């Protein structure tokens, strides 16, 4: 494996790791959902 291929492989793995970390972070976020519609206001705590 030459140096360019190795660097590309490392970059792809780094992008995958960052993407997986971001998705995990988004799933772990807690907070509230506020929905306003024709039936009124709904507040849902996660």
ABEGO torsion letter per residue (X at the ends): XBAAAAAAAAAAAAAAAAAAAAAAAAAABBEBBBBBBAAEBBBBBX
